[in-house]
């Protein structure tokens, strides 16, 4: 049988054990009650970190968009300035085009007026050659014929036509202040006799036969070649040597038409 003391000790030990069990039970219950708030707090912290990360990402994206917006505004401003300048250039070009078109219209109008003038100039030159001293007749006629052909060509501009006509006029003008020797023929009794011609400007056209047996001159009044007396033989020969650059320039004696009187008569002397 257990003694009283032993019973008391057993009871105390049991009570202690019950108390410890109770404390453990209470501790376990408290721990279970604290786990839920801790988990929620941890979840809240995780959510907060995710939210902060999203905020930072949004802030970064916003900064990038703002920078891009500002850059785009600068580009738009530059394009506006460029467009204003381009509009000014286009307006200037349009004005220039309008001016060029007016000039083209004027050129066409001038061209229509110049063509009859050029034809008249060719006709006048042709008539002048026909009544002039008959030197280099074939060459001068061919030059005028070529001008007429030139006027019919569609691939030649009016400026080139006009230049060629003026050139022909200049050639004719130069004949009046030069001396020249060239070969040709003179019709004598229906036969073409070879001669050497001496042209002195437009005031004299003389010839010498190849055998030097005869010299003559163009009679402007009668429009024929006439023989000269033998006193002119040496002068014509000397003139030919000067024209051919075989002798130094010098004064020579040639027959010239007398100045016309009021009655219009003339002759040689």
C-alpha positions, 0 to 999 in steps of 0.5 A, a space after each residue: 500500500 502506497 504511503 501518504 507521502 508517496 501518494 502526495 508526490 504522485 499527485 503533485 507530479 500528475 498535477 505538474 504533468 497536467 499543467 505542462 500538458 495544458 500549457 503545451 496545449 495553450 501554446 499550440 493553440 496560440 501558435 495556430 492563431 498567430 500563423 494566419 496573421 503572419 502568413 497574411 503579413 507575408 503575403 501582403 509584403 510579397 504583394 507590396 513588393 510586386 506592386 512596388 516593382 510594377 510601379 517602378 516598371 510603370 515609372 520607367 516606361 512613363 519616363 521613356 514615353 515622356 522622353 520619346 514624346 519630347 524627341 517626337 515634338 522636336 522632330 515635328 518642330 524641325 519638320 515644320 521648319 523644313 516644310 515652311 522652307 520647302 514651301 518657300 522654295 516651291 513657291 520660288 520655283 513656281 514663280 520661276 517656272 511661270 517666268 520661264 513659260 512666259 519667256 518660252 511663249 515670247 520666244 515662240 512669238 519672236 520665232 514666228 516674227 523672225 522667220 519671215 525676217 530671215 526669209 527676207 534677208 536671204 532674198 535680199 542677199 540673193 538679189 544683191 549677189 545677182 546685181 553685184 560684180 560676178 566674182 565667185 558666182 557659183 560659191 556665193 550662189 551655193 551659200 544662198 541655196 544652202 541657207 534656203 535649205 537650212 530654213 526648211 530643216 526642222 532640226 535647226 533652231 531659229 538661233 542657228 539659222 539666224 547665225 548662219 544668215 549673219 555669217 553669210 552677210 559677214 562673208 559678203 561684207 568682207 569681200 568689199 575690203 579684200 583682194 583675191 586671186 582665183 581660177 575661172 573661165 571667161 566666155 569668149 565667142 561661145 567658148 569658155 577660156 581659162 583665166 586667172 581672176 583678180 578681185 579687188 574688193 568690189 570695185 574691180 574684177 579683172 582677168 588674165 588669160 593663162 597664156 597672158 595674151 589678154 587682160 580684161 575687166 568686168 564692165 559694170 554698166 554693160 554687165 560683160 567682160 571686156 578686154 583691156 589694152 596692153 598697158 594694163 597687162 603688167 599691172 594685172 600681172 602684178 596685182 595677181 602676184 600680190 593677191 597670191 602673196 608672191 609679191 609685196 603689197 603695192 599700188 597698181 593701176 586698174 580701170 575703174 567705173 567713173 562716178 555716175 552722173 545725174 543722168 545715170 550714165 557711166 563708163 570706164 577710165 
